[in-house]
C-alpha cells in the first residue's frame, strides 16, 4: 500500500479518503478537552426513480445510512475512536469524539493547517505530490460527501454530468480541486458554476459553487458509496448511447467571453471576497481572478486579501 511519512505528515489512502470527506463537509467542535469531528451528509427527501437501473427506486436517506455503516469501520480503525452516525432532518452526520489529542487527530489537524471548518479548508499541498491512488481516493471522499449523482444534472437533459458542490464561503477550494483533477489526474472539468451574481444572476445568486464534470470523464474516480456508484454507472450507460464530442481541458487563460453580461446590483456585495467584488462576463474570468494557473505552475497560497 502506498503511503507518505514525513516528520509532519502521515498519508495513505485511508487518510486521503477521510481528508476528502472532511474538506468537503467536515468541521471540528471543541468543548474543553473534548474534540468532535463532524461530517455532514445532506440529502434531499426524495426517492430517485431511475428506469432500468438494477435496484430501481432509491431512497437517498436509507441508502446513505447504509453506505455510512459500511465505511464507519474503516474510519473507526483509522482514528481509533468511536465513530457514531446520527440522523437529522435532511442530514446524516458522522461523528468521531476525541477525549485525547491522539496521533491521528494531530496528523489530521496538521494536514488541515489547524483550520476547523469546511468553509475554510484547503487541499493539503502534500496531496499534489502524493501517489495517484491517494489523489483519487481523496477526490472520492469529496464526491461521497459533496456530490449527488442524478439525471437532473444532465446538459440539455441528455449528456449526464457529475457535480461536486463547494460551500459558497470557500472560493479557493474549487480552484485547488480543479487543479488536482486536471493537472495531476488528467480528469477534464467542464466548468465551475460560481455563486457570483454575474454567473448565477437573480436574487438567489449566493449559492454553492458547482463543479461540473461529464460522467465519462469521471470514470476513473467514481464513488465509494454503493448507491451513488450505482446511479453513476447508470448515467455512464446513458451517455454511451449518445454521439458525444471529445471533452476539452478547461483552460481559462485562453478563453474569451462570448458576450457582455448586464451589471448586477450585488457585484460588490460584502458577502463576496474582495478579489471577486467586481463584474464578470463568464465563469472562467472568476477562475482567473481567484488564481487559476491551468497550464502553468500552480503555487499554493492564500489567494485572498483579508476582508475589512
Protein Blocks (a to p, Z undefined) as FASTA:
>chain_A
ZZdddfkbccdfklmmmmmmmmmmgccddehjbccddddddddddddddehianlpadfk
lmmmmmmmmmmmmmmmmnopacdddddehiacdddddfbdcfklmmmmmmnnopabfklp
ccdfklmmgcfklmmmmmmmmmmmmcccdfklpghhlagcddddddfklmklmmmmmmmm
mmmnopacfbdcdfbfklngpjklmccddddddfklmmmnopmblklmmmmmmmmmmmmm
pccdddddddfklpccfbdcdddfklmgckbcfklgccdfbfklmmmmnopaghiacded
dfbdcdZZ
